Amino acid sequence: MPAMPGVGGYVFDAYGTLFDVHSVVEAGREITADPQALSLTWRQKQLEYTWLRTLMGRYEDFWAVTESALRWTIRRLRLEATDAQRRRLMEAYLSLACFPEVPGALARLAGRPRAILSNGAPTMLEAAVASSGLQGHLEHVLSVDAVKMYKPAPQVYALAPRALGVPADALLFVSSNAWDVAGAKAFGYRVAWCNRLGAPEEELGLPADVVVTALDQLPL
């Protein structure tokens, strides 16, 4: 397990890092025989809309973005869904499963501040943290809603050092999303990439300081 002296706190991405966004697959079975394709397409369009809305200066919160992405995905995959079925798919985001090692991994890091810094709307994050039982393992839950723009905008990454009272270069930012790793590294964090799927590193010249395959491998 890698060592990283001087870490003054931990900042976690939420979706895909702590919470398994593809646990919405089960809800998707109601409208398609290929719920994995639904989940993957929905997630990619959701991210695209966050980037586009930030660049255009047309912020909507993550719940609205997620719903717009779902509507597009249903049309793109030529599916049919009632209002009730769309509502059930959206509500799956309020009860996402966390990855199995997450509670123990967060408990292991106790003693230094542990925070979420996420694109998620405050109500979405509150629901996901509560449903996964992580309340006692987190000192801060920070949403991009405070600055009305999405990652990888530097204004988002600035939220955690301010809230924790710890400089970015003394915090370890943890994400499973390689683009988010690059954004945090560019801002000035030390960064851990949780590369669960063996994905290639982004070609952005901003490598992670440490790479793990699960959060229980994070350095102390």
TAQUIRA-V551154 format. One line per field, one symbol per residue. phi: phi as a letter, one per 40 degrees, with the letter a starting at -180 (. if undefined). Layout:
# TAQUIRA-V551154
phi->???
This chain:
# TAQUIRA-V551154
phi->.cbacgccibbbcccgbcbcccccddccccbacbcccdcccccccdcdccccccccgbcbcccccccccccccccccfbbacdcccccccccccbccccdccdccccccdhbcbbcbbcccdcccdccccccgcdcbbcabbbcdcbfabdccdccccccdcccgbcdcbbbcbacccccdcccccchccbbbcccbgcccccbgbcccabbbacccccc
